[in-house]
Amino acid sequence: MTLEELKKIDRIVRKIPYPFGKNYRVFKAMIREATNDRRTSVPDIIRQYVNWKYNKR
C-alpha cells in the first residue's frame, strides 16, 4: 500500500471509537472496501496498517 492509502485508512480509523474492540466489524468493513480495488487480503492490509503505525512513532 502507498503512504497516501495508509493515511486515508488512518483518518477513517480515528473516527471509529474502539476500532479493535467493540467496533471491529465497522473497522473490518472499511478495510474490506479498501481491498476491493486491490488483490490483497484484509489481514494483509491490517498488518501493513499496524506496522506503519508502530514504525511511525
PDB file of N, CA, C, O and CB in Angstrom:
ATOM      1  N   MET A   1       0.839  -1.178   0.000  1.00  0.00           N
ATOM      2  CA  MET A   1       0.000   0.000   0.000  1.00  0.00           C
ATOM      3  C   MET A   1       0.882   1.239   0.000  1.00  0.00           C
ATOM      4  O   MET A   1       2.000   1.241   0.515  1.00  0.00           O
ATOM      5  CB  MET A   1      -0.953   0.000   1.211  1.00  0.00           C
ATOM      6  N   THR A   2       0.346   2.268  -0.585  1.00  0.00           N
ATOM      7  CA  THR A   2       1.093   3.519  -0.607  1.00  0.00           C
ATOM      8  C   THR A   2       0.875   4.278   0.694  1.00  0.00           C
ATOM      9  O   THR A   2      -0.029   3.971   1.472  1.00  0.00           O
ATOM     10  CB  THR A   2       0.677   4.384  -1.812  1.00  0.00           C
ATOM     11  N   LEU A   3       1.710   5.259   0.907  1.00  0.00           N
ATOM     12  CA  LEU A   3       1.613   6.079   2.104  1.00  0.00           C
ATOM     13  C   LEU A   3       0.280   6.827   2.143  1.00  0.00           C
ATOM     14  O   LEU A   3      -0.315   6.973   3.210  1.00  0.00           O
ATOM     15  CB  LEU A   3       2.782   7.067   2.168  1.00  0.00           C
ATOM     16  N   GLU A   4      -0.182   7.291   1.010  1.00  0.00           N
ATOM     17  CA  GLU A   4      -1.459   8.016   0.955  1.00  0.00           C
ATOM     18  C   GLU A   4      -2.630   7.110   1.322  1.00  0.00           C
ATOM     19  O   GLU A   4      -3.561   7.543   2.001  1.00  0.00           O
ATOM     20  CB  GLU A   4      -1.678   8.608  -0.444  1.00  0.00           C
ATOM     21  N   GLU A   5      -2.589   5.870   0.881  1.00  0.00           N
ATOM     22  CA  GLU A   5      -3.655   4.931   1.231  1.00  0.00           C
ATOM     23  C   GLU A   5      -3.653   4.630   2.722  1.00  0.00           C
ATOM     24  O   GLU A   5      -4.712   4.533   3.343  1.00  0.00           O
ATOM     25  CB  GLU A   5      -3.506   3.634   0.434  1.00  0.00           C
ATOM     26  N   LEU A   6      -2.466   4.482   3.295  1.00  0.00           N
ATOM     27  CA  LEU A   6      -2.378   4.243   4.736  1.00  0.00           C
ATOM     28  C   LEU A   6      -2.887   5.445   5.526  1.00  0.00           C
ATOM     29  O   LEU A   6      -3.547   5.278   6.552  1.00  0.00           O
ATOM     30  CB  LEU A   6      -0.934   3.926   5.135  1.00  0.00           C
ATOM     31  N   LYS A   7      -2.589   6.635   5.063  1.00  0.00           N
ATOM     32  CA  LYS A   7      -3.073   7.843   5.735  1.00  0.00           C
ATOM     33  C   LYS A   7      -4.594   7.942   5.638  1.00  0.00           C
ATOM     34  O   LYS A   7      -5.252   8.367   6.587  1.00  0.00           O
ATOM     35  CB  LYS A   7      -2.418   9.099   5.128  1.00  0.00           C
ATOM     36  N   LYS A   8      -5.146   7.553   4.499  1.00  0.00           N
ATOM     37  CA  LYS A   8      -6.600   7.570   4.321  1.00  0.00           C
ATOM     38  C   LYS A   8      -7.265   6.607   5.294  1.00  0.00           C
ATOM     39  O   LYS A   8      -8.265   6.949   5.925  1.00  0.00           O
ATOM     40  CB  LYS A   8      -6.976   7.205   2.871  1.00  0.00           C
ATOM     41  N   ILE A   9      -6.713   5.411   5.418  1.00  0.00           N
ATOM     42  CA  ILE A   9      -7.243   4.430   6.368  1.00  0.00           C
ATOM     43  C   ILE A   9      -7.114   4.955   7.788  1.00  0.00           C
ATOM     44  O   ILE A   9      -8.019   4.774   8.603  1.00  0.00           O
ATOM     45  CB  ILE A   9      -6.509   3.078   6.229  1.00  0.00           C
ATOM     46  N   ASP A  10      -5.996   5.605   8.089  1.00  0.00           N
ATOM     47  CA  ASP A  10      -5.773   6.143   9.430  1.00  0.00           C
ATOM     48  C   ASP A  10      -6.815   7.200   9.778  1.00  0.00           C
ATOM     49  O   ASP A  10      -7.313   7.230  10.903  1.00  0.00           O
ATOM     50  CB  ASP A  10      -4.368   6.735   9.539  1.00  0.00           C
ATOM     51  N   ARG A  11      -7.146   8.061   8.829  1.00  0.00           N
ATOM     52  CA  ARG A  11      -8.169   9.084   9.084  1.00  0.00           C
ATOM     53  C   ARG A  11      -9.521   8.453   9.393  1.00  0.00           C
ATOM     54  O   ARG A  11     -10.246   8.920  10.271  1.00  0.00           O
ATOM     55  CB  ARG A  11      -8.297  10.022   7.878  1.00  0.00           C
ATOM     56  N   ILE A  12      -9.849   7.405   8.679  1.00  0.00           N
ATOM     57  CA  ILE A  12     -11.129   6.728   8.901  1.00  0.00           C
ATOM     58  C   ILE A  12     -11.114   5.997  10.241  1.00  0.00           C
ATOM     59  O   ILE A  12     -12.101   6.029  10.976  1.00  0.00           O
ATOM     60  CB  ILE A  12     -11.429   5.737   7.751  1.00  0.00           C
ATOM     61  N   VAL A  13     -10.001   5.339  10.560  1.00  0.00           N
ATOM     62  CA  VAL A  13      -9.899   4.598  11.816  1.00  0.00           C
ATOM     63  C   VAL A  13     -10.019   5.535  13.008  1.00  0.00           C
ATOM     64  O   VAL A  13     -10.621   5.177  14.020  1.00  0.00           O
ATOM     65  CB  VAL A  13      -8.576   3.830  11.881  1.00  0.00           C
ATOM     66  N   ARG A  14      -9.459   6.714  12.898  1.00  0.00           N
ATOM     67  CA  ARG A  14      -9.527   7.679  14.002  1.00  0.00           C
ATOM     68  C   ARG A  14     -10.960   8.129  14.295  1.00  0.00           C
ATOM     69  O   ARG A  14     -11.258   8.567  15.406  1.00  0.00           O
ATOM     70  CB  ARG A  14      -8.665   8.893  13.684  1.00  0.00           C
ATOM     71  N   LYS A  15     -11.841   8.023  13.304  1.00  0.00           N
ATOM     72  CA  LYS A  15     -13.245   8.400  13.501  1.00  0.00           C
ATOM     73  C   LYS A  15     -14.041   7.300  14.209  1.00  0.00           C
ATOM     74  O   LYS A  15     -15.113   7.566  14.753  1.00  0.00           O
ATOM     75  CB  LYS A  15     -13.894   8.721  12.155  1.00  0.00           C
ATOM     76  N   ILE A  16     -13.526   6.076  14.204  1.00  0.00           N
ATOM     77  CA  ILE A  16     -14.231   4.929  14.787  1.00  0.00           C
ATOM     78  C   ILE A  16     -13.793   4.775  16.246  1.00  0.00           C
ATOM     79  O   ILE A  16     -12.613   4.546  16.510  1.00  0.00           O
ATOM     80  CB  ILE A  16     -13.945   3.613  13.973  1.00  0.00           C
ATOM     81  N   PRO A  17     -14.726   4.897  17.195  1.00  0.00           N
ATOM     82  CA  PRO A  17     -14.342   4.654  18.588  1.00  0.00           C
ATOM     83  C   PRO A  17     -14.126   3.149  18.808  1.00  0.00           C
ATOM     84  O   PRO A  17     -14.952   2.329  18.408  1.00  0.00           O
ATOM     85  CB  PRO A  17     -15.432   5.204  19.567  1.00  0.00           C
ATOM     86  N   TYR A  18     -13.019   2.806  19.442  1.00  0.00           N
ATOM     87  CA  TYR A  18     -12.652   1.415  19.729  1.00  0.00           C
ATOM     88  C   TYR A  18     -12.627   0.541  18.462  1.00  0.00           C
ATOM     89  O   TYR A  18     -13.375  -0.433  18.381  1.00  0.00           O
ATOM     90  CB  TYR A  18     -13.630   0.822  20.743  1.00  0.00           C
ATOM     91  N   PRO A  19     -11.782   0.871  17.474  1.00  0.00           N
ATOM     92  CA  PRO A  19     -11.789   0.118  16.214  1.00  0.00           C
ATOM     93  C   PRO A  19     -11.346  -1.332  16.360  1.00  0.00           C
ATOM     94  O   PRO A  19     -11.742  -2.174  15.554  1.00  0.00           O
ATOM     95  CB  PRO A  19     -10.905   0.798  15.220  1.00  0.00           C
ATOM     96  N   PHE A  20     -10.542  -1.640  17.359  1.00  0.00           N
ATOM     97  CA  PHE A  20     -10.106  -3.026  17.548  1.00  0.00           C
ATOM     98  C   PHE A  20     -10.874  -3.696  18.671  1.00  0.00           C
ATOM     99  O   PHE A  20     -10.530  -4.803  19.084  1.00  0.00           O
ATOM    100  CB  PHE A  20      -8.610  -3.080  17.840  1.00  0.00           C
ATOM    101  N   GLY A  21     -11.908  -3.041  19.169  1.00  0.00           N
ATOM    102  CA  GLY A  21     -12.723  -3.582  20.245  1.00  0.00           C
ATOM    103  C   GLY A  21     -14.134  -3.847  19.760  1.00  0.00           C
ATOM    104  O   GLY A  21     -14.355  -4.658  18.861  1.00  0.00           O
ATOM    105  N   LYS A  22     -15.095  -3.147  20.374  1.00  0.00           N
ATOM    106  CA  LYS A  22     -16.500  -3.415  20.070  1.00  0.00           C
ATOM    107  C   LYS A  22     -16.903  -2.980  18.661  1.00  0.00           C
ATOM    108  O   LYS A  22     -17.911  -3.466  18.149  1.00  0.00           O
ATOM    109  CB  LYS A  22     -17.377  -2.720  21.076  1.00  0.00           C
ATOM    110  N   ASN A  23     -16.159  -2.092  18.023  1.00  0.00           N
ATOM    111  CA  ASN A  23     -16.481  -1.652  16.664  1.00  0.00           C
ATOM    112  C   ASN A  23     -15.566  -2.290  15.625  1.00  0.00           C
ATOM    113  O   ASN A  23     -15.325  -1.707  14.568  1.00  0.00           O
ATOM    114  CB  ASN A  23     -16.387  -0.137  16.568  1.00  0.00           C
ATOM    115  N   TYR A  24     -15.064  -3.461  15.916  1.00  0.00           N
ATOM    116  CA  TYR A  24     -14.169  -4.135  14.983  1.00  0.00           C
ATOM    117  C   TYR A  24     -14.871  -4.463  13.673  1.00  0.00           C
ATOM    118  O   TYR A  24     -14.243  -4.449  12.614  1.00  0.00           O
ATOM    119  CB  TYR A  24     -13.618  -5.406  15.608  1.00  0.00           C
ATOM    120  N   ARG A  25     -16.150  -4.754  13.731  1.00  0.00           N
ATOM    121  CA  ARG A  25     -16.883  -5.071  12.494  1.00  0.00           C
ATOM    122  C   ARG A  25     -16.933  -3.874  11.561  1.00  0.00           C
ATOM    123  O   ARG A  25     -16.823  -4.033  10.345  1.00  0.00           O
ATOM    124  CB  ARG A  25     -18.309  -5.537  12.817  1.00  0.00           C
ATOM    125  N   VAL A  26     -17.096  -2.682  12.110  1.00  0.00           N
ATOM    126  CA  VAL A  26     -17.081  -1.464  11.290  1.00  0.00           C
ATOM    127  C   VAL A  26     -15.705  -1.284  10.672  1.00  0.00           C
ATOM    128  O   VAL A  26     -15.580  -0.984   9.485  1.00  0.00           O
ATOM    129  CB  VAL A  26     -17.464  -0.218  12.134  1.00  0.00           C
ATOM    130  N   PHE A  27     -14.676  -1.470  11.488  1.00  0.00           N
ATOM    131  CA  PHE A  27     -13.303  -1.360  11.014  1.00  0.00           C
ATOM    132  C   PHE A  27     -13.028  -2.373   9.904  1.00  0.00           C
ATOM    133  O   PHE A  27     -12.433  -2.038   8.880  1.00  0.00           O
ATOM    134  CB  PHE A  27     -12.322  -1.562  12.174  1.00  0.00           C
ATOM    135  N   LYS A  28     -13.460  -3.597  10.115  1.00  0.00           N
ATOM    136  CA  LYS A  28     -13.231  -4.661   9.140  1.00  0.00           C
ATOM    137  C   LYS A  28     -13.965  -4.376   7.826  1.00  0.00           C
ATOM    138  O   LYS A  28     -13.433  -4.649   6.750  1.00  0.00           O
ATOM    139  CB  LYS A  28     -13.681  -6.012   9.713  1.00  0.00           C
ATOM    140  N   ALA A  29     -15.176  -3.832   7.905  1.00  0.00           N
ATOM    141  CA  ALA A  29     -15.925  -3.481   6.697  1.00  0.00           C
ATOM    142  C   ALA A  29     -15.208  -2.382   5.919  1.00  0.00           C
ATOM    143  O   ALA A  29     -15.168  -2.412   4.689  1.00  0.00           O
ATOM    144  CB  ALA A  29     -17.352  -3.033   7.057  1.00  0.00           C
ATOM    145  N   MET A  30     -14.647  -1.417   6.632  1.00  0.00           N
ATOM    146  CA  MET A  30     -13.915  -0.342   5.984  1.00  0.00           C
ATOM    147  C   MET A  30     -12.678  -0.887   5.285  1.00  0.00           C
ATOM    148  O   MET A  30     -12.361  -0.480   4.168  1.00  0.00           O
ATOM    149  CB  MET A  30     -13.526   0.734   7.000  1.00  0.00           C
ATOM    150  N   ILE A  31     -11.986  -1.798   5.934  1.00  0.00           N
ATOM    151  CA  ILE A  31     -10.810  -2.421   5.327  1.00  0.00           C
ATOM    152  C   ILE A  31     -11.224  -3.249   4.110  1.00  0.00           C
ATOM    153  O   ILE A  31     -10.532  -3.253   3.092  1.00  0.00           O
ATOM    154  CB  ILE A  31     -10.066  -3.308   6.358  1.00  0.00           C
ATOM    155  N   ARG A  32     -12.331  -3.936   4.216  1.00  0.00           N
ATOM    156  CA  ARG A  32     -12.808  -4.746   3.098  1.00  0.00           C
ATOM    157  C   ARG A  32     -13.078  -3.871   1.874  1.00  0.00           C
ATOM    158  O   ARG A  32     -12.809  -4.288   0.748  1.00  0.00           O
ATOM    159  CB  ARG A  32     -14.079  -5.514   3.496  1.00  0.00           C
ATOM    160  N   GLU A  33     -13.607  -2.666   2.083  1.00  0.00           N
ATOM    161  CA  GLU A  33     -13.808  -1.734   0.973  1.00  0.00           C
ATOM    162  C   GLU A  33     -12.484  -1.376   0.320  1.00  0.00           C
ATOM    163  O   GLU A  33     -12.396  -1.268  -0.904  1.00  0.00           O
ATOM    164  CB  GLU A  33     -14.515  -0.465   1.456  1.00  0.00           C
ATOM    165  N   ALA A  34     -11.459  -1.193   1.133  1.00  0.00           N
ATOM    166  CA  ALA A  34     -10.142  -0.853   0.602  1.00  0.00           C
ATOM    167  C   ALA A  34      -9.557  -2.001  -0.202  1.00  0.00           C
ATOM    168  O   ALA A  34      -8.766  -1.770  -1.117  1.00  0.00           O
ATOM    169  CB  ALA A  34      -9.196  -0.475   1.733  1.00  0.00           C
ATOM    170  N   THR A  35      -9.928  -3.229   0.121  1.00  0.00           N
ATOM    171  CA  THR A  35      -9.374  -4.383  -0.589  1.00  0.00           C
ATOM    172  C   THR A  35     -10.098  -4.657  -1.892  1.00  0.00           C
ATOM    173  O   THR A  35      -9.593  -5.417  -2.718  1.00  0.00           O
ATOM    174  CB  THR A  35      -9.431  -5.609   0.288  1.00  0.00           C
ATOM    175  N   ASN A  36     -11.254  -4.067  -2.102  1.00  0.00           N
ATOM    176  CA  ASN A  36     -11.980  -4.306  -3.349  1.00  0.00           C
ATOM    177  C   ASN A  36     -11.167  -3.872  -4.561  1.00  0.00           C
ATOM    178  O   ASN A  36     -11.246  -4.494  -5.620  1.00  0.00           O
ATOM    179  CB  ASN A  36     -13.316  -3.573  -3.332  1.00  0.00           C
ATOM    180  N   ASP A  37     -10.392  -2.815  -4.409  1.00  0.00           N
ATOM    181  CA  ASP A  37      -9.597  -2.312  -5.523  1.00  0.00           C
ATOM    182  C   ASP A  37      -8.275  -3.061  -5.679  1.00  0.00           C
ATOM    183  O   ASP A  37      -7.609  -2.934  -6.707  1.00  0.00           O
ATOM    184  CB  ASP A  37      -9.327  -0.836  -5.335  1.00  0.00           C
ATOM    185  N   ARG A  38      -7.897  -3.828  -4.683  1.00  0.00           N
ATOM    186  CA  ARG A  38      -6.597  -4.492  -4.677  1.00  0.00           C
ATOM    187  C   ARG A  38      -6.777  -6.001  -4.599  1.00  0.00           C
ATOM    188  O   ARG A  38      -7.885  -6.502  -4.409  1.00  0.00           O
ATOM    189  CB  ARG A  38      -5.737  -3.994  -3.502  1.00  0.00           C
ATOM    190  N   ARG A  39      -5.700  -6.692  -4.746  1.00  0.00           N
ATOM    191  CA  ARG A  39      -5.725  -8.154  -4.621  1.00  0.00           C
ATOM    192  C   ARG A  39      -5.141  -8.604  -3.292  1.00  0.00           C
ATOM    193  O   ARG A  39      -4.747  -9.761  -3.144  1.00  0.00           O
ATOM    194  CB  ARG A  39      -4.955  -8.802  -5.772  1.00  0.00           C
ATOM    195  N   THR A  40      -5.084  -7.705  -2.335  1.00  0.00           N
ATOM    196  CA  THR A  40      -4.570  -8.059  -1.011  1.00  0.00           C
ATOM    197  C   THR A  40      -5.725  -8.428  -0.098  1.00  0.00           C
ATOM    198  O   THR A  40      -6.856  -7.985  -0.298  1.00  0.00           O
ATOM    199  CB  THR A  40      -3.750  -6.896  -0.404  1.00  0.00           C
ATOM    200  N   SER A  41      -5.435  -9.232   0.892  1.00  0.00           N
ATOM    201  CA  SER A  41      -6.473  -9.678   1.814  1.00  0.00           C
ATOM    202  C   SER A  41      -6.617  -8.685   2.965  1.00  0.00           C
ATOM    203  O   SER A  41      -5.758  -7.829   3.175  1.00  0.00           O
ATOM    204  CB  SER A  41      -6.153 -11.086   2.353  1.00  0.00           C
ATOM    205  N   VAL A  42      -7.708  -8.816   3.699  1.00  0.00           N
ATOM    206  CA  VAL A  42      -7.969  -7.954   4.849  1.00  0.00           C
ATOM    207  C   VAL A  42      -6.863  -8.083   5.896  1.00  0.00           C
ATOM    208  O   VAL A  42      -6.379  -7.059   6.378  1.00  0.00           O
ATOM    209  CB  VAL A  42      -9.327  -8.295   5.472  1.00  0.00           C
ATOM    210  N   PRO A  43      -6.440  -9.298   6.272  1.00  0.00           N
ATOM    211  CA  PRO A  43      -5.350  -9.394   7.260  1.00  0.00           C
ATOM    212  C   PRO A  43      -4.059  -8.727   6.796  1.00  0.00           C
ATOM    213  O   PRO A  43      -3.331  -8.159   7.611  1.00  0.00           O
ATOM    214  CB  PRO A  43      -5.071 -10.846   7.576  1.00  0.00           C
ATOM    215  N   ASP A  44      -3.766  -8.788   5.501  1.00  0.00           N
ATOM    216  CA  ASP A  44      -2.552  -8.144   4.997  1.00  0.00           C
ATOM    217  C   ASP A  44      -2.627  -6.625   5.138  1.00  0.00           C
ATOM    218  O   ASP A  44      -1.646  -5.986   5.518  1.00  0.00           O
ATOM    219  CB  ASP A  44      -2.320  -8.521   3.531  1.00  0.00           C
ATOM    220  N   ILE A  45      -3.774  -6.053   4.837  1.00  0.00           N
ATOM    221  CA  ILE A  45      -3.923  -4.607   4.959  1.00  0.00           C
ATOM    222  C   ILE A  45      -3.864  -4.189   6.416  1.00  0.00           C
ATOM    223  O   ILE A  45      -3.236  -3.181   6.742  1.00  0.00           O
ATOM    224  CB  ILE A  45      -5.238  -4.144   4.327  1.00  0.00           C
ATOM    225  N   ILE A  46      -4.508  -4.945   7.299  1.00  0.00           N
ATOM    226  CA  ILE A  46      -4.453  -4.626   8.731  1.00  0.00           C
ATOM    227  C   ILE A  46      -3.011  -4.723   9.223  1.00  0.00           C
ATOM    228  O   ILE A  46      -2.563  -3.876   9.996  1.00  0.00           O
ATOM    229  CB  ILE A  46      -5.375  -5.579   9.548  1.00  0.00           C
ATOM    230  N   ARG A  47      -2.291  -5.737   8.789  1.00  0.00           N
ATOM    231  CA  ARG A  47      -0.893  -5.914   9.180  1.00  0.00           C
ATOM    232  C   ARG A  47      -0.050  -4.729   8.706  1.00  0.00           C
ATOM    233  O   ARG A  47       0.770  -4.211   9.464  1.00  0.00           O
ATOM    234  CB  ARG A  47      -0.334  -7.235   8.606  1.00  0.00           C
ATOM    235  N   GLN A  48      -0.246  -4.301   7.468  1.00  0.00           N
ATOM    236  CA  GLN A  48       0.505  -3.160   6.942  1.00  0.00           C
ATOM    237  C   GLN A  48       0.170  -1.881   7.702  1.00  0.00           C
ATOM    238  O   GLN A  48       1.056  -1.075   7.986  1.00  0.00           O
ATOM    239  CB  GLN A  48       0.215  -2.973   5.451  1.00  0.00           C
ATOM    240  N   TYR A  49      -1.100  -1.697   8.029  1.00  0.00           N
ATOM    241  CA  TYR A  49      -1.511  -0.511   8.767  1.00  0.00           C
ATOM    242  C   TYR A  49      -0.896  -0.493  10.166  1.00  0.00           C
ATOM    243  O   TYR A  49      -0.380   0.536  10.603  1.00  0.00           O
ATOM    244  CB  TYR A  49      -3.037  -0.447   8.859  1.00  0.00           C
ATOM    245  N   VAL A  50      -0.947  -1.614  10.864  1.00  0.00           N
ATOM    246  CA  VAL A  50      -0.394  -1.686  12.220  1.00  0.00           C
ATOM    247  C   VAL A  50       1.118  -1.496  12.181  1.00  0.00           C
ATOM    248  O   VAL A  50       1.671  -0.798  13.031  1.00  0.00           O
ATOM    249  CB  VAL A  50      -0.748  -3.036  12.887  1.00  0.00           C
ATOM    250  N   ASN A  51       1.795  -2.104  11.211  1.00  0.00           N
ATOM    251  CA  ASN A  51       3.237  -1.911  11.086  1.00  0.00           C
ATOM    252  C   ASN A  51       3.577  -0.448  10.816  1.00  0.00           C
ATOM    253  O   ASN A  51       4.527   0.086  11.388  1.00  0.00           O
ATOM    254  CB  ASN A  51       3.796  -2.795   9.971  1.00  0.00           C
ATOM    255  N   TRP A  52       2.822   0.183   9.966  1.00  0.00           N
ATOM    256  CA  TRP A  52       3.048   1.596   9.665  1.00  0.00           C
ATOM    257  C   TRP A  52       2.862   2.457  10.908  1.00  0.00           C
ATOM    258  O   TRP A  52       3.683   3.334  11.177  1.00  0.00           O
ATOM    259  CB  TRP A  52       2.102   2.064   8.556  1.00  0.00           C
ATOM    260  N   LYS A  53       1.792   2.218  11.671  1.00  0.00           N
ATOM    261  CA  LYS A  53       1.552   2.993  12.884  1.00  0.00           C
ATOM    262  C   LYS A  53       2.649   2.741  13.916  1.00  0.00           C
ATOM    263  O   LYS A  53       3.086   3.676  14.587  1.00  0.00           O
ATOM    264  CB  LYS A  53       0.177   2.649  13.476  1.00  0.00           C
ATOM    265  N   TYR A  54       3.094   1.508  14.053  1.00  0.00           N
ATOM    266  CA  TYR A  54       4.118   1.161  15.021  1.00  0.00           C
ATOM    267  C   TYR A  54       5.466   1.815  14.661  1.00  0.00           C
ATOM    268  O   TYR A  54       6.149   2.355  15.532  1.00  0.00           O
ATOM    269  CB  TYR A  54       4.268  -0.366  15.103  1.00  0.00           C
ATOM    270  N   ASN A  55       5.831   1.764  13.404  1.00  0.00           N
ATOM    271  CA  ASN A  55       7.112   2.311  12.972  1.00  0.00           C
ATOM    272  C   ASN A  55       7.089   3.835  12.841  1.00  0.00           C
ATOM    273  O   ASN A  55       8.141   4.472  12.775  1.00  0.00           O
ATOM    274  CB  ASN A  55       7.510   1.695  11.653  1.00  0.00           C
ATOM    275  N   LYS A  56       5.920   4.401  12.806  1.00  0.00           N
ATOM    276  CA  LYS A  56       5.775   5.843  12.661  1.00  0.00           C
ATOM    277  C   LYS A  56       6.249   6.558  13.923  1.00  0.00           C
ATOM    278  O   LYS A  56       6.740   7.683  13.837  1.00  0.00           O
ATOM    279  CB  LYS A  56       4.316   6.209  12.355  1.00  0.00           C
ATOM    280  N   ARG A  57       6.117   5.946  15.067  1.00  0.00           N
ATOM    281  CA  ARG A  57       6.458   6.599  16.341  1.00  0.00           C
ATOM    282  C   ARG A  57       7.899   6.554  16.656  1.00  0.00           C
ATOM    283  O   ARG A  57       8.321   7.063  17.694  1.00  0.00           O
ATOM    284  CB  ARG A  57       5.719   5.987  17.452  1.00  0.00           C
TER     285      ARG A  57
END
